[in-house]
Amino acid sequence: MTQTEQFKKEWMPDYDRFQFSGWRLLQQFRPKDRILDIGCGYNLFKEKLGDRVYGIDPANDAADELVSWEDYKPKAEFNVYLALGSLNYGSEEVVEAQIKKLADITKKGDRIYWRQNPGTGPHPWKDNDDVVFYPWTIDKNYEWAKKYGFYVKTCHPDTGDRIYAEWFKGNEYEYFAFLTQDKE
Ligand SMILES: C[S@@+](CC[C@H](N)C(=O)[O-])C[C@H]1O[C@@H](n2cnc3c(N)ncnc32)[C@H](O)[C@@H]1O
């Protein structure tokens, strides 16, 4: 069974479970944010935030658009991107290309919220060779963020052997300027 078929058939969300990358993310969003949820699954943030969220996913009819990140063509502007367990599969080359696309599409000041599953904990697809977890690490976050022009605001473990990360498009000084403006 292909990865897309597997996600279509078996996968269910649980935003109560994750300490940082589940419902708590709602605290991170500002009223003006326009959010692209990459690999949105059941598009649950859209249920809470309505049209401020646009979900894409190749495997779930709840998405606003049934498309992979690789094939997605921007039709609207967003300033917040969610990659919650979605840019997480395949080889180093595949995931790095996904991040390069993120870097090409985002502009200074945009924010990315991540849940990464290195595949080291329990998961239902141990026996399916078509679902290959990219072994994300905290070091990789810093390496790729630096290479592609992001500042890592935070990166640390989340529930269930996941990694939670927040990236900001720009450098550390630009991030602090953003925080100042955010309070005005
Ligand atoms: C573990 S689920 C997480 C879904 C949702 N983000 C959540 O947190 O509940 C991973 C989702 O990412 C999607 N996905 C995998 N590869 C993708 C890609 N290249 N582009 C877009 N979505 C992808 C899958 O179809 C699946 O729905």
The ligand as an ORCA input file, in Angstrom:
! r2SCAN-3c Opt
* xyz 0 1
  C       0.656     12.049     10.495
  S      -0.493     12.832      9.424
  C      -0.681     14.432     10.206
  C      -1.904     15.208      9.759
  C      -2.137     16.544     10.450
  N      -1.114     17.487     10.078
  C      -2.187     16.391     11.947
  O      -1.314     16.875     12.647
  O      -3.141     15.809     12.438
  C       0.519     13.228      8.021
  C      -0.260     13.843      6.872
  O       0.678     14.413      5.957
  C       0.264     14.145      4.661
  N       1.435     14.195      3.770
  C       2.441     13.300      3.667
  N       3.335     13.703      2.735
  C       2.865     14.905      2.263
  C       3.335     15.814      1.275
  N       4.454     15.582      0.581
  N       2.600     16.926      1.019
  C       1.454     17.177      1.719
  N       0.974     16.341      2.669
  C       1.664     15.215      2.934
  C      -0.390     12.774      4.729
  O      -1.261     12.547      3.649
  C      -1.084     12.833      6.084
  O      -2.425     13.267      5.987
*
